Amino acid sequence: MILPYNSEFVPAHNNKPCGPRPDPSDWCGFLEPAHQHGPASAIGPPYVYAVDVKSPVETILEVVDLALRTPIQP
């Protein structure tokens, strides 16, 4: 699964931008402009990949390619 996040979004309560895997105590993962499905993104690879929507297209494609090439072991 590949989930988008916005690294340039700074919540009013925090003064720092939201990252790819928001801390459970931070609201970034629940704010729609910052994240989609923030709690799920905390799982991380190989199950969940996060991609910054403000990244260059090449970087986004690298994340997609990595997700496609990485097997998930049972």
PyMOL Python script that loads the backbone (N, CA, C, O; Angstrom):
from pymol import cmd

cmd.read_pdbstr("""\
ATOM      1  N   MET A   1       0.850  -1.152   0.000  1.00  0.00           N
ATOM      2  CA  MET A   1       0.000   0.000   0.000  1.00  0.00           C
ATOM      3  C   MET A   1       0.905   1.226   0.000  1.00  0.00           C
ATOM      4  O   MET A   1       1.913   1.268   0.705  1.00  0.00           O
ATOM      5  N   ILE A   2       0.533   2.216  -0.796  1.00  0.00           N
ATOM      6  CA  ILE A   2       1.285   3.468  -0.861  1.00  0.00           C
ATOM      7  C   ILE A   2       0.356   4.594  -0.434  1.00  0.00           C
ATOM      8  O   ILE A   2      -0.698   4.811  -1.032  1.00  0.00           O
ATOM      9  N   LEU A   3       0.763   5.304   0.608  1.00  0.00           N
ATOM     10  CA  LEU A   3      -0.062   6.377   1.155  1.00  0.00           C
ATOM     11  C   LEU A   3       0.619   7.729   0.967  1.00  0.00           C
ATOM     12  O   LEU A   3       1.817   7.859   1.218  1.00  0.00           O
ATOM     13  N   PRO A   4      -0.131   8.728   0.530  1.00  0.00           N
ATOM     14  CA  PRO A   4       0.457  10.057   0.366  1.00  0.00           C
ATOM     15  C   PRO A   4       0.481  10.838   1.674  1.00  0.00           C
ATOM     16  O   PRO A   4      -0.374  10.658   2.541  1.00  0.00           O
ATOM     17  N   TYR A   5       1.478  11.708   1.795  1.00  0.00           N
ATOM     18  CA  TYR A   5       1.508  12.683   2.877  1.00  0.00           C
ATOM     19  C   TYR A   5       2.071  13.988   2.330  1.00  0.00           C
ATOM     20  O   TYR A   5       2.703  13.999   1.273  1.00  0.00           O
ATOM     21  N   ASN A   6       1.848  15.071   3.033  1.00  0.00           N
ATOM     22  CA  ASN A   6       2.277  16.400   2.597  1.00  0.00           C
ATOM     23  C   ASN A   6       3.308  16.913   3.591  1.00  0.00           C
ATOM     24  O   ASN A   6       2.960  17.317   4.700  1.00  0.00           O
ATOM     25  N   SER A   7       4.572  16.898   3.196  1.00  0.00           N
ATOM     26  CA  SER A   7       5.654  17.299   4.095  1.00  0.00           C
ATOM     27  C   SER A   7       5.675  18.793   4.374  1.00  0.00           C
ATOM     28  O   SER A   7       6.348  19.237   5.304  1.00  0.00           O
ATOM     29  N   GLU A   8       4.954  19.571   3.589  1.00  0.00           N
ATOM     30  CA  GLU A   8       4.943  21.018   3.785  1.00  0.00           C
ATOM     31  C   GLU A   8       3.810  21.477   4.699  1.00  0.00           C
ATOM     32  O   GLU A   8       3.753  22.652   5.063  1.00  0.00           O
ATOM     33  N   PHE A   9       2.917  20.580   5.072  1.00  0.00           N
ATOM     34  CA  PHE A   9       1.807  20.956   5.944  1.00  0.00           C
ATOM     35  C   PHE A   9       2.309  21.050   7.379  1.00  0.00           C
ATOM     36  O   PHE A   9       2.896  20.107   7.909  1.00  0.00           O
ATOM     37  N   VAL A  10       2.070  22.202   7.999  1.00  0.00           N
ATOM     38  CA  VAL A  10       2.455  22.414   9.393  1.00  0.00           C
ATOM     39  C   VAL A  10       1.181  22.679  10.188  1.00  0.00           C
ATOM     40  O   VAL A  10       0.534  23.707   9.993  1.00  0.00           O
ATOM     41  N   PRO A  11       0.814  21.755  11.090  1.00  0.00           N
ATOM     42  CA  PRO A  11      -0.394  21.968  11.880  1.00  0.00           C
ATOM     43  C   PRO A  11      -0.223  23.147  12.847  1.00  0.00           C
ATOM     44  O   PRO A  11       0.875  23.412  13.336  1.00  0.00           O
ATOM     45  N   ALA A  12      -1.303  23.825  13.103  1.00  0.00           N
ATOM     46  CA  ALA A  12      -1.270  25.021  13.954  1.00  0.00           C
ATOM     47  C   ALA A  12      -0.778  24.711  15.361  1.00  0.00           C
ATOM     48  O   ALA A  12      -0.160  25.565  15.996  1.00  0.00           O
ATOM     49  N   HIS A  13      -1.036  23.520  15.855  1.00  0.00           N
ATOM     50  CA  HIS A  13      -0.678  23.178  17.232  1.00  0.00           C
ATOM     51  C   HIS A  13       0.760  22.700  17.399  1.00  0.00           C
ATOM     52  O   HIS A  13       1.214  22.504  18.527  1.00  0.00           O
ATOM     53  N   ASN A  14       1.491  22.507  16.291  1.00  0.00           N
ATOM     54  CA  ASN A  14       2.750  21.787  16.388  1.00  0.00           C
ATOM     55  C   ASN A  14       3.987  22.577  15.971  1.00  0.00           C
ATOM     56  O   ASN A  14       5.051  22.365  16.552  1.00  0.00           O
ATOM     57  N   ASN A  15       3.901  23.454  15.017  1.00  0.00           N
ATOM     58  CA  ASN A  15       5.022  24.249  14.500  1.00  0.00           C
ATOM     59  C   ASN A  15       6.096  23.446  13.784  1.00  0.00           C
ATOM     60  O   ASN A  15       7.151  23.995  13.467  1.00  0.00           O
ATOM     61  N   LYS A  16       5.863  22.165  13.520  1.00  0.00           N
ATOM     62  CA  LYS A  16       6.810  21.396  12.703  1.00  0.00           C
ATOM     63  C   LYS A  16       6.022  20.611  11.665  1.00  0.00           C
ATOM     64  O   LYS A  16       4.893  20.194  11.924  1.00  0.00           O
ATOM     65  N   PRO A  17       6.615  20.408  10.486  1.00  0.00           N
ATOM     66  CA  PRO A  17       5.904  19.701   9.418  1.00  0.00           C
ATOM     67  C   PRO A  17       5.643  18.242   9.770  1.00  0.00           C
ATOM     68  O   PRO A  17       6.343  17.640  10.584  1.00  0.00           O
ATOM     69  N   CYS A  18       4.629  17.705   9.142  1.00  0.00           N
ATOM     70  CA  CYS A  18       4.289  16.297   9.325  1.00  0.00           C
ATOM     71  C   CYS A  18       5.247  15.443   8.503  1.00  0.00           C
ATOM     72  O   CYS A  18       5.631  15.831   7.400  1.00  0.00           O
ATOM     73  N   GLY A  19       5.629  14.300   9.024  1.00  0.00           N
ATOM     74  CA  GLY A  19       6.546  13.406   8.331  1.00  0.00           C
ATOM     75  C   GLY A  19       5.846  12.197   7.760  1.00  0.00           C
ATOM     76  O   GLY A  19       4.622  12.094   7.842  1.00  0.00           O
ATOM     77  N   PRO A  20       6.607  11.270   7.179  1.00  0.00           N
ATOM     78  CA  PRO A  20       6.010  10.105   6.525  1.00  0.00           C
ATOM     79  C   PRO A  20       5.351   9.136   7.492  1.00  0.00           C
ATOM     80  O   PRO A  20       4.391   8.457   7.126  1.00  0.00           O
ATOM     81  N   ARG A  21       5.850   9.060   8.720  1.00  0.00           N
ATOM     82  CA  ARG A  21       5.247   8.192   9.726  1.00  0.00           C
ATOM     83  C   ARG A  21       4.995   9.015  10.979  1.00  0.00           C
ATOM     84  O   ARG A  21       5.862   9.122  11.846  1.00  0.00           O
ATOM     85  N   PRO A  22       3.804   9.595  11.069  1.00  0.00           N
ATOM     86  CA  PRO A  22       3.533  10.479  12.206  1.00  0.00           C
ATOM     87  C   PRO A  22       3.534   9.732  13.533  1.00  0.00           C
ATOM     88  O   PRO A  22       3.100   8.584  13.627  1.00  0.00           O
ATOM     89  N   ASP A  23       4.024  10.407  14.533  1.00  0.00           N
ATOM     90  CA  ASP A  23       4.031   9.867  15.888  1.00  0.00           C
ATOM     91  C   ASP A  23       2.589   9.676  16.338  1.00  0.00           C
ATOM     92  O   ASP A  23       1.750  10.538  16.079  1.00  0.00           O
ATOM     93  N   PRO A  24       2.279   8.560  17.010  1.00  0.00           N
ATOM     94  CA  PRO A  24       0.894   8.333  17.449  1.00  0.00           C
ATOM     95  C   PRO A  24       0.344   9.444  18.338  1.00  0.00           C
ATOM     96  O   PRO A  24      -0.870   9.643  18.391  1.00  0.00           O
ATOM     97  N   SER A  25       1.216  10.169  19.037  1.00  0.00           N
ATOM     98  CA  SER A  25       0.742  11.250  19.895  1.00  0.00           C
ATOM     99  C   SER A  25       0.511  12.546  19.119  1.00  0.00           C
ATOM    100  O   SER A  25      -0.022  13.512  19.665  1.00  0.00           O
ATOM    101  N   ASP A  26       0.908  12.566  17.855  1.00  0.00           N
ATOM    102  CA  ASP A  26       0.748  13.760  17.026  1.00  0.00           C
ATOM    103  C   ASP A  26      -0.526  13.623  16.190  1.00  0.00           C
ATOM    104  O   ASP A  26      -0.899  12.518  15.794  1.00  0.00           O
ATOM    105  N   TRP A  27      -1.174  14.721  15.929  1.00  0.00           N
ATOM    106  CA  TRP A  27      -2.417  14.689  15.154  1.00  0.00           C
ATOM    107  C   TRP A  27      -2.177  14.688  13.645  1.00  0.00           C
ATOM    108  O   TRP A  27      -3.139  14.619  12.879  1.00  0.00           O
ATOM    109  N   CYS A  28      -0.935  14.762  13.201  1.00  0.00           N
ATOM    110  CA  CYS A  28      -0.653  14.791  11.763  1.00  0.00           C
ATOM    111  C   CYS A  28      -1.317  13.636  11.026  1.00  0.00           C
ATOM    112  O   CYS A  28      -1.830  13.815   9.922  1.00  0.00           O
ATOM    113  N   GLY A  29      -1.311  12.477  11.619  1.00  0.00           N
ATOM    114  CA  GLY A  29      -1.874  11.302  10.962  1.00  0.00           C
ATOM    115  C   GLY A  29      -3.377  11.332  10.816  1.00  0.00           C
ATOM    116  O   GLY A  29      -3.952  10.503  10.112  1.00  0.00           O
ATOM    117  N   PHE A  30      -4.020  12.282  11.477  1.00  0.00           N
ATOM    118  CA  PHE A  30      -5.481  12.361  11.416  1.00  0.00           C
ATOM    119  C   PHE A  30      -5.970  13.612  10.697  1.00  0.00           C
ATOM    120  O   PHE A  30      -7.177  13.812  10.554  1.00  0.00           O
ATOM    121  N   LEU A  31      -5.052  14.451  10.246  1.00  0.00           N
ATOM    122  CA  LEU A  31      -5.424  15.690   9.563  1.00  0.00           C
ATOM    123  C   LEU A  31      -5.400  15.457   8.064  1.00  0.00           C
ATOM    124  O   LEU A  31      -4.352  15.147   7.498  1.00  0.00           O
ATOM    125  N   GLU A  32      -6.536  15.602   7.425  1.00  0.00           N
ATOM    126  CA  GLU A  32      -6.641  15.291   5.994  1.00  0.00           C
ATOM    127  C   GLU A  32      -5.645  16.058   5.127  1.00  0.00           C
ATOM    128  O   GLU A  32      -5.087  15.459   4.208  1.00  0.00           O
ATOM    129  N   PRO A  33      -5.387  17.344   5.361  1.00  0.00           N
ATOM    130  CA  PRO A  33      -4.412  18.030   4.502  1.00  0.00           C
ATOM    131  C   PRO A  33      -2.990  17.497   4.661  1.00  0.00           C
ATOM    132  O   PRO A  33      -2.150  17.709   3.787  1.00  0.00           O
ATOM    133  N   ALA A  34      -2.715  16.813   5.758  1.00  0.00           N
ATOM    134  CA  ALA A  34      -1.359  16.336   6.025  1.00  0.00           C
ATOM    135  C   ALA A  34      -1.151  14.898   5.592  1.00  0.00           C
ATOM    136  O   ALA A  34      -0.105  14.559   5.040  1.00  0.00           O
ATOM    137  N   HIS A  35      -2.119  14.069   5.833  1.00  0.00           N
ATOM    138  CA  HIS A  35      -1.932  12.629   5.677  1.00  0.00           C
ATOM    139  C   HIS A  35      -3.218  11.957   5.246  1.00  0.00           C
ATOM    140  O   HIS A  35      -4.315  12.444   5.517  1.00  0.00           O
ATOM    141  N   GLN A  36      -3.064  10.833   4.569  1.00  0.00           N
ATOM    142  CA  GLN A  36      -4.189   9.939   4.363  1.00  0.00           C
ATOM    143  C   GLN A  36      -3.841   8.660   5.099  1.00  0.00           C
ATOM    144  O   GLN A  36      -2.838   8.016   4.793  1.00  0.00           O
ATOM    145  N   HIS A  37      -4.652   8.296   6.049  1.00  0.00           N
ATOM    146  CA  HIS A  37      -4.462   7.057   6.802  1.00  0.00           C
ATOM    147  C   HIS A  37      -3.144   7.047   7.580  1.00  0.00           C
ATOM    148  O   HIS A  37      -2.380   6.083   7.530  1.00  0.00           O
ATOM    149  N   GLY A  38      -2.903   8.137   8.291  1.00  0.00           N
ATOM    150  CA  GLY A  38      -1.679   8.266   9.072  1.00  0.00           C
ATOM    151  C   GLY A  38      -1.385   7.100   9.989  1.00  0.00           C
ATOM    152  O   GLY A  38      -0.243   6.642  10.028  1.00  0.00           O
ATOM    153  N   PRO A  39      -2.375   6.591  10.741  1.00  0.00           N
ATOM    154  CA  PRO A  39      -2.072   5.456  11.619  1.00  0.00           C
ATOM    155  C   PRO A  39      -1.571   4.234  10.849  1.00  0.00           C
ATOM    156  O   PRO A  39      -0.693   3.521  11.334  1.00  0.00           O
ATOM    157  N   ALA A  40      -2.110   3.985   9.670  1.00  0.00           N
ATOM    158  CA  ALA A  40      -1.645   2.846   8.867  1.00  0.00           C
ATOM    159  C   ALA A  40      -0.214   3.064   8.391  1.00  0.00           C
ATOM    160  O   ALA A  40       0.547   2.105   8.261  1.00  0.00           O
ATOM    161  N   SER A  41       0.156   4.307   8.131  1.00  0.00           N
ATOM    162  CA  SER A  41       1.507   4.575   7.642  1.00  0.00           C
ATOM    163  C   SER A  41       2.562   4.272   8.685  1.00  0.00           C
ATOM    164  O   SER A  41       3.732   4.095   8.345  1.00  0.00           O
ATOM    165  N   ALA A  42       2.171   4.208   9.952  1.00  0.00           N
ATOM    166  CA  ALA A  42       3.119   3.892  11.012  1.00  0.00           C
ATOM    167  C   ALA A  42       3.646   2.462  10.899  1.00  0.00           C
ATOM    168  O   ALA A  42       4.695   2.146  11.461  1.00  0.00           O
ATOM    169  N   ILE A  43       2.934   1.601  10.185  1.00  0.00           N
ATOM    170  CA  ILE A  43       3.370   0.212  10.000  1.00  0.00           C
ATOM    171  C   ILE A  43       4.668   0.167   9.203  1.00  0.00           C
ATOM    172  O   ILE A  43       5.593  -0.569   9.547  1.00  0.00           O
ATOM    173  N   GLY A  44       4.727   0.958   8.141  1.00  0.00           N
ATOM    174  CA  GLY A  44       5.936   1.045   7.330  1.00  0.00           C
ATOM    175  C   GLY A  44       6.153  -0.137   6.405  1.00  0.00           C
ATOM    176  O   GLY A  44       5.348  -1.067   6.361  1.00  0.00           O
ATOM    177  N   PRO A  45       7.273  -0.087   5.653  1.00  0.00           N
ATOM    178  CA  PRO A  45       7.593  -1.150   4.713  1.00  0.00           C
ATOM    179  C   PRO A  45       7.795  -2.482   5.422  1.00  0.00           C
ATOM    180  O   PRO A  45       8.179  -2.507   6.591  1.00  0.00           O
ATOM    181  N   PRO A  46       7.546  -3.566   4.746  1.00  0.00           N
ATOM    182  CA  PRO A  46       7.160  -3.745   3.352  1.00  0.00           C
ATOM    183  C   PRO A  46       5.656  -3.697   3.125  1.00  0.00           C
ATOM    184  O   PRO A  46       5.194  -3.928   2.008  1.00  0.00           O
ATOM    185  N   TYR A  47       4.890  -3.402   4.162  1.00  0.00           N
ATOM    186  CA  TYR A  47       3.432  -3.410   4.006  1.00  0.00           C
ATOM    187  C   TYR A  47       2.881  -2.066   3.564  1.00  0.00           C
ATOM    188  O   TYR A  47       1.971  -2.005   2.737  1.00  0.00           O
ATOM    189  N   VAL A  48       3.429  -0.988   4.114  1.00  0.00           N
ATOM    190  CA  VAL A  48       2.917   0.352   3.824  1.00  0.00           C
ATOM    191  C   VAL A  48       4.084   1.278   3.502  1.00  0.00           C
ATOM    192  O   VAL A  48       5.045   1.376   4.265  1.00  0.00           O
ATOM    193  N   TYR A  49       3.985   1.945   2.374  1.00  0.00           N
ATOM    194  CA  TYR A  49       4.983   2.927   1.962  1.00  0.00           C
ATOM    195  C   TYR A  49       4.319   4.297   1.973  1.00  0.00           C
ATOM    196  O   TYR A  49       3.139   4.427   1.647  1.00  0.00           O
ATOM    197  N   ALA A  50       5.076   5.307   2.345  1.00  0.00           N
ATOM    198  CA  ALA A  50       4.564   6.673   2.345  1.00  0.00           C
ATOM    199  C   ALA A  50       5.308   7.465   1.283  1.00  0.00           C
ATOM    200  O   ALA A  50       6.521   7.324   1.124  1.00  0.00           O
ATOM    201  N   VAL A  51       4.578   8.290   0.563  1.00  0.00           N
ATOM    202  CA  VAL A  51       5.192   9.107  -0.472  1.00  0.00           C
ATOM    203  C   VAL A  51       4.778  10.560  -0.260  1.00  0.00           C
ATOM    204  O   VAL A  51       3.604  10.871  -0.061  1.00  0.00           O
ATOM    205  N   ASP A  52       5.765  11.428  -0.306  1.00  0.00           N
ATOM    206  CA  ASP A  52       5.537  12.857  -0.121  1.00  0.00           C
ATOM    207  C   ASP A  52       4.991  13.449  -1.423  1.00  0.00           C
ATOM    208  O   ASP A  52       5.646  13.382  -2.463  1.00  0.00           O
ATOM    209  N   VAL A  53       3.807  14.020  -1.360  1.00  0.00           N
ATOM    210  CA  VAL A  53       3.194  14.585  -2.575  1.00  0.00           C
ATOM    211  C   VAL A  53       3.936  15.822  -3.067  1.00  0.00           C
ATOM    212  O   VAL A  53       3.698  16.276  -4.186  1.00  0.00           O
ATOM    213  N   LYS A  54       4.820  16.366  -2.260  1.00  0.00           N
ATOM    214  CA  LYS A  54       5.611  17.533  -2.659  1.00  0.00           C
ATOM    215  C   LYS A  54       6.963  17.130  -3.239  1.00  0.00           C
ATOM    216  O   LYS A  54       7.762  17.994  -3.601  1.00  0.00           O
ATOM    217  N   SER A  55       7.226  15.834  -3.330  1.00  0.00           N
ATOM    218  CA  SER A  55       8.482  15.340  -3.895  1.00  0.00           C
ATOM    219  C   SER A  55       8.475  15.475  -5.411  1.00  0.00           C
ATOM    220  O   SER A  55       7.415  15.589  -6.026  1.00  0.00           O
ATOM    221  N   PRO A  56       9.665  15.460  -6.013  1.00  0.00           N
ATOM    222  CA  PRO A  56       9.722  15.397  -7.475  1.00  0.00           C
ATOM    223  C   PRO A  56       9.083  14.095  -7.966  1.00  0.00           C
ATOM    224  O   PRO A  56       9.071  13.095  -7.248  1.00  0.00           O
ATOM    225  N   VAL A  57       8.567  14.112  -9.157  1.00  0.00           N
ATOM    226  CA  VAL A  57       7.897  12.939  -9.723  1.00  0.00           C
ATOM    227  C   VAL A  57       8.825  11.734  -9.715  1.00  0.00           C
ATOM    228  O   VAL A  57       8.377  10.615  -9.464  1.00  0.00           O
ATOM    229  N   GLU A  58      10.099  11.938  -9.983  1.00  0.00           N
ATOM    230  CA  GLU A  58      11.057  10.833 -10.009  1.00  0.00           C
ATOM    231  C   GLU A  58      11.133  10.133  -8.646  1.00  0.00           C
ATOM    232  O   GLU A  58      11.232   8.908  -8.576  1.00  0.00           O
ATOM    233  N   THR A  59      11.086  10.907  -7.587  1.00  0.00           N
ATOM    234  CA  THR A  59      11.146  10.337  -6.236  1.00  0.00           C
ATOM    235  C   THR A  59       9.885   9.535  -5.935  1.00  0.00           C
ATOM    236  O   THR A  59       9.951   8.463  -5.333  1.00  0.00           O
ATOM    237  N   ILE A  60       8.753  10.053  -6.351  1.00  0.00           N
ATOM    238  CA  ILE A  60       7.491   9.336  -6.151  1.00  0.00           C
ATOM    239  C   ILE A  60       7.521   8.011  -6.913  1.00  0.00           C
ATOM    240  O   ILE A  60       7.098   6.980  -6.391  1.00  0.00           O
ATOM    241  N   LEU A  61       8.018   8.044  -8.139  1.00  0.00           N
ATOM    242  CA  LEU A  61       8.112   6.816  -8.930  1.00  0.00           C
ATOM    243  C   LEU A  61       9.079   5.815  -8.319  1.00  0.00           C
ATOM    244  O   LEU A  61       8.857   4.608  -8.421  1.00  0.00           O
ATOM    245  N   GLU A  62      10.152   6.290  -7.682  1.00  0.00           N
ATOM    246  CA  GLU A  62      11.083   5.394  -6.998  1.00  0.00           C
ATOM    247  C   GLU A  62      10.389   4.655  -5.852  1.00  0.00           C
ATOM    248  O   GLU A  62      10.612   3.461  -5.655  1.00  0.00           O
ATOM    249  N   VAL A  63       9.550   5.363  -5.100  1.00  0.00           N
ATOM    250  CA  VAL A  63       8.820   4.727  -3.997  1.00  0.00           C
ATOM    251  C   VAL A  63       7.852   3.684  -4.553  1.00  0.00           C
ATOM    252  O   VAL A  63       7.750   2.581  -4.016  1.00  0.00           O
ATOM    253  N   VAL A  64       7.155   4.025  -5.605  1.00  0.00           N
ATOM    254  CA  VAL A  64       6.216   3.083  -6.224  1.00  0.00           C
ATOM    255  C   VAL A  64       6.970   1.857  -6.725  1.00  0.00           C
ATOM    256  O   VAL A  64       6.530   0.728  -6.507  1.00  0.00           O
ATOM    257  N   ASP A  65       8.099   2.069  -7.393  1.00  0.00           N
ATOM    258  CA  ASP A  65       8.892   0.957  -7.906  1.00  0.00           C
ATOM    259  C   ASP A  65       9.402   0.074  -6.767  1.00  0.00           C
ATOM    260  O   ASP A  65       9.365  -1.151  -6.874  1.00  0.00           O
ATOM    261  N   LEU A  66       9.874   0.681  -5.686  1.00  0.00           N
ATOM    262  CA  LEU A  66      10.345  -0.085  -4.539  1.00  0.00           C
ATOM    263  C   LEU A  66       9.220  -0.931  -3.950  1.00  0.00           C
ATOM    264  O   LEU A  66       9.427  -2.097  -3.613  1.00  0.00           O
ATOM    265  N   ALA A  67       8.044  -0.349  -3.830  1.00  0.00           N
ATOM    266  CA  ALA A  67       6.897  -1.093  -3.292  1.00  0.00           C
ATOM    267  C   ALA A  67       6.539  -2.277  -4.196  1.00  0.00           C
ATOM    268  O   ALA A  67       6.186  -3.352  -3.710  1.00  0.00           O
ATOM    269  N   LEU A  68       6.631  -2.074  -5.499  1.00  0.00           N
ATOM    270  CA  LEU A  68       6.303  -3.155  -6.433  1.00  0.00           C
ATOM    271  C   LEU A  68       7.337  -4.283  -6.392  1.00  0.00           C
ATOM    272  O   LEU A  68       6.988  -5.453  -6.544  1.00  0.00           O
ATOM    273  N   ARG A  69       8.598  -3.932  -6.188  1.00  0.00           N
ATOM    274  CA  ARG A  69       9.684  -4.920  -6.229  1.00  0.00           C
ATOM    275  C   ARG A  69       9.919  -5.636  -4.902  1.00  0.00           C
ATOM    276  O   ARG A  69      10.584  -6.671  -4.879  1.00  0.00           O
ATOM    277  N   THR A  70       9.393  -5.113  -3.805  1.00  0.00           N
ATOM    278  CA  THR A  70       9.671  -5.683  -2.491  1.00  0.00           C
ATOM    279  C   THR A  70       8.636  -6.756  -2.145  1.00  0.00           C
ATOM    280  O   THR A  70       7.448  -6.460  -2.019  1.00  0.00           O
ATOM    281  N   PRO A  71       9.088  -7.993  -1.995  1.00  0.00           N
ATOM    282  CA  PRO A  71       8.131  -9.062  -1.642  1.00  0.00           C
ATOM    283  C   PRO A  71       7.728  -8.954  -0.166  1.00  0.00           C
ATOM    284  O   PRO A  71       8.480  -8.465   0.677  1.00  0.00           O
ATOM    285  N   ILE A  72       6.537  -9.421   0.101  1.00  0.00           N
ATOM    286  CA  ILE A  72       6.047  -9.511   1.478  1.00  0.00           C
ATOM    287  C   ILE A  72       6.086 -10.975   1.869  1.00  0.00           C
ATOM    288  O   ILE A  72       5.382 -11.806   1.296  1.00  0.00           O
ATOM    289  N   GLN A  73       6.905 -11.274   2.837  1.00  0.00           N
ATOM    290  CA  GLN A  73       7.051 -12.659   3.294  1.00  0.00           C
ATOM    291  C   GLN A  73       5.943 -12.999   4.288  1.00  0.00           C
ATOM    292  O   GLN A  73       5.605 -12.178   5.140  1.00  0.00           O
ATOM    293  N   PRO A  74       5.378 -14.197   4.187  1.00  0.00           N
ATOM    294  CA  PRO A  74       4.334 -14.593   5.144  1.00  0.00           C
ATOM    295  C   PRO A  74       4.889 -14.830   6.535  1.00  0.00           C
ATOM    296  O   PRO A  74       4.138 -15.168   7.450  1.00  0.00           O
TER     297      PRO A  74
END
""", "prot")
cmd.dss("prot")
cmd.show_as("cartoon", "prot")
cmd.util.cbc("prot")
cmd.orient("prot")
